[in-house]
Amino acid sequence: MKRPVLLALCIPLMFTARASADDMKQEVSKIAISYMDCYTKRDPACVAGLYTKDGVFINPAGKHDVATAYAGSFKAGFNKLDSTVEEVWQVDNDTPAAVGKFHITGKNDKGDALDASGTWTAVYVKADGKWKIRMLTAAPIPPKKD
């Protein structure tokens, strides 16, 4: 008698948790789309606006101010970003994290093609009622050695 009652009480919780994870993946995907749009516009302030005020961008060269890092990337000639969201999970109740892949392209001032791909990870927090990036780490795939 007790088992069916317990099972009936647990089923709604399982569906609620799954819907919440799906909702968060949709939110992170929206942020990724906005990120790609800002990147295509070559607008460092737009990219920085997706982060919290104290948000940071980290790559193999270290920790960077978001707007400064992207201004440098755009100045180098990168102008297109393709990004996918592979997985989203909850670090705790108020902190989702995600991992995905990126591919950036462009041309430098000499007309040479620029091309880099890799993996990104990010942690999100709510700020001013919106999900924002607190920290994003990008790890490019090293170039192949001949």
C-alpha positions in Angstrom: 0.0 0.0 0.0 2.8 2.5 0.9 4.8 1.7 -2.2 2.2 2.9 -4.8 1.6 6.1 -2.7 5.4 6.9 -2.6 5.7 6.2 -6.3 2.8 8.5 -7.1 4.4 11.3 -5.0 7.8 10.9 -6.7 6.6 10.9 -10.4 5.7 14.6 -10.5 9.1 15.5 -9.1 10.9 13.5 -11.8 9.0 15.3 -14.5 9.5 18.7 -12.9 13.3 18.3 -12.6 13.5 17.2 -16.3 11.4 20.1 -17.5 13.7 22.4 -15.5 16.8 21.0 -17.1 15.2 21.3 -20.6 14.2 24.9 -19.8 17.7 25.8 -18.7 19.2 24.3 -21.9 16.8 26.5 -23.9 17.9 29.5 -21.9 21.6 28.7 -22.4 20.9 28.1 -26.1 19.3 31.6 -26.3 22.4 33.1 -24.8 24.6 31.2 -27.3 22.5 32.6 -30.2 22.8 36.1 -28.8 26.6 35.6 -28.4 26.8 34.5 -32.1 24.8 37.6 -33.1 27.0 40.0 -31.1 30.1 38.3 -32.6 28.9 38.7 -36.1 28.3 42.4 -35.4 31.8 42.6 -34.1 30.5 44.4 -31.0 32.6 43.8 -27.8 30.1 45.7 -25.7 27.3 43.5 -26.9 29.2 40.4 -26.0 30.1 41.9 -22.6 26.4 42.6 -22.0 25.8 38.8 -21.9 28.0 38.6 -18.8 27.5 39.8 -15.3 29.3 43.0 -14.4 32.1 41.1 -12.9 32.0 38.3 -15.5 35.3 37.0 -17.0 36.5 35.3 -20.1 39.3 32.7 -19.7 41.4 31.2 -22.5 44.8 29.6 -22.5 46.4 33.1 -22.2 44.6 33.7 -18.9 41.7 35.7 -17.4 40.5 38.6 -19.4 38.0 41.5 -19.3 35.3 40.4 -21.7 35.0 43.6 -23.8 38.8 44.0 -24.1 39.3 40.3 -25.1 36.7 40.5 -27.8 37.9 43.9 -29.1 41.3 42.2 -29.6 39.7 39.2 -31.3 37.8 41.4 -33.7 40.8 43.6 -34.4 42.8 40.4 -35.3 40.1 39.7 -38.0 37.8 37.1 -36.4 34.2 37.9 -37.4 32.1 34.8 -37.3 31.3 32.4 -34.4 29.4 29.2 -34.6 28.6 27.7 -31.2 26.7 24.7 -30.0 25.4 23.8 -26.5 26.2 20.2 -25.8 25.2 19.8 -22.2 23.7 21.8 -19.3 23.6 20.8 -15.7 22.9 22.4 -12.3 26.0 23.1 -10.1 23.5 24.1 -7.4 19.9 25.5 -7.3 21.0 28.9 -8.5 24.0 28.1 -10.7 23.7 26.2 -14.0 26.7 25.3 -16.0 27.1 24.3 -19.6 29.6 22.9 -22.1 29.7 23.2 -25.9 31.8 23.6 -29.0 32.8 26.7 -30.9 34.3 27.5 -34.3 35.5 31.0 -35.1 36.7 32.3 -38.5 37.8 35.5 -40.2 40.6 37.1 -42.1 43.6 39.0 -40.8 44.7 42.3 -42.3 46.9 40.5 -44.8 43.9 38.5 -46.1 45.0 35.2 -44.6 42.2 33.0 -43.3 41.8 32.7 -39.5 40.2 29.5 -38.2 40.0 28.2 -34.6 37.8 25.5 -33.0 37.4 24.2 -29.5 35.4 23.6 -26.4 33.8 26.2 -24.1 32.4 25.9 -20.6 30.4 28.5 -18.8 28.7 29.1 -15.4 25.6 31.3 -15.3 23.9 33.3 -12.6 20.7 35.4 -12.4 21.5 39.1 -12.5 18.8 41.8 -12.9 16.2 39.0 -13.5 18.1 37.5 -16.5 20.5 34.6 -16.9 24.0 36.0 -17.4 27.4 34.4 -17.9 29.6 34.7 -14.8 32.6 32.9 -16.3 33.3 31.4 -19.7 36.4 29.4 -20.6 37.4 28.7 -24.2 39.9 25.9 -24.9 41.0 25.9 -28.6 42.0 22.6 -30.2 45.8 22.9 -30.8 46.9 23.1 -34.4 47.9 19.7 -35.9 51.7 19.2 -36.2 53.0 18.1 -39.5 
